[in-house]
Each structure stands twice: as structure tokens, then as C-alpha cells.
Amino acid sequence: FTNKNVQELWQKLDEDDRKLFDFNIDELDWDKYFYTYVRGIRLYLLKDDVSTLPQAIVRYKRYVA
């Protein structure tokens, strides 16, 4: 998809507004984003308890290695 409107909006913002409404996708920390995204899915959609996270990390490392 295109994000022409978002790009145009970003260009129209002055420096103060860019700091206040920081949505510049070029500066997004993708690793942090997906880490938070996946945890949110597990906790809020799948209703997994937080205590299951260490066990899941062990299983994940087994499959990645």
C-alpha cells in the first residue's frame, strides 16, 4: 500500500510538531516493535499468562538454533 498522505503530512509539520508527533517510520526500532507486538498478541489475544514467557523463550531458542 502507499502512504502518500502520511508522507505529505510529515513534510507539512514544523520541527516542534515533528518532535511532539514522532511518527517517522525511518526511525522506527523494528526489533523493539516486533518484540512488543508479539508479546501483546500472546498476552491480549491468546490470553497466555506472563509466567509462560520464559518457557516459550526456551522453546523458541531450540527451534532457532
C-alpha positions as CSV (number, residue, x, y, z in Angstrom):
1,F,0.0,0.0,0.0
2,T,1.1,3.6,-0.3
3,N,1.4,6.1,2.4
4,K,1.4,9.3,0.3
5,N,-0.9,11.2,2.7
6,V,1.3,10.3,5.7
7,Q,4.4,11.5,3.9
8,E,2.7,14.7,2.9
9,L,1.6,15.3,6.5
10,W,5.1,14.7,7.8
11,Q,6.5,17.2,5.3
12,K,4.0,19.9,6.4
13,L,4.8,19.6,10.1
14,D,7.2,22.1,11.6
15,E,10.2,20.9,13.8
16,D,8.3,21.3,17.1
17,D,5.4,19.3,15.8
18,R,7.7,16.6,14.4
19,K,9.2,16.1,17.9
20,L,5.7,16.1,19.5
21,F,4.1,13.7,17.0
22,D,7.1,11.5,16.1
23,F,5.8,9.0,13.5
24,N,8.7,9.0,11.1
25,I,8.8,5.3,10.0
26,D,12.5,5.7,9.1
27,E,13.4,6.0,12.7
28,L,11.3,3.1,14.0
29,D,13.2,0.4,16.0
30,W,11.7,-2.6,14.3
31,D,13.3,-5.1,16.7
32,K,11.6,-3.4,19.7
33,Y,8.4,-3.0,17.7
34,F,8.1,-6.7,16.9
35,Y,9.2,-7.8,20.4
36,T,6.3,-5.7,21.9
37,Y,3.9,-6.7,19.1
38,V,4.4,-10.5,19.7
39,R,4.1,-10.1,23.5
40,G,0.9,-8.2,23.0
41,I,-0.5,-10.9,20.8
42,R,0.4,-13.6,23.4
43,L,-1.0,-11.6,26.4
44,Y,-4.1,-10.0,25.0
45,L,-5.3,-12.2,22.1
46,L,-4.1,-15.6,23.1
47,K,-4.6,-14.9,26.8
48,D,-1.2,-16.5,27.7
49,D,-0.1,-15.8,31.3
50,V,3.1,-13.8,31.7
51,S,4.6,-16.7,33.6
52,T,4.7,-18.8,30.4
53,L,7.2,-16.4,28.7
54,P,10.4,-18.0,30.0
55,Q,9.3,-21.4,28.9
56,A,8.4,-20.1,25.4
57,I,11.8,-18.4,25.1
58,V,13.5,-21.8,25.8
59,R,11.3,-23.5,23.1
60,Y,12.0,-20.7,20.6
61,K,15.8,-20.9,21.1
62,R,15.6,-24.7,20.4
63,Y,13.9,-24.1,17.0
64,V,16.1,-21.2,16.0
65,A,19.5,-22.8,16.8
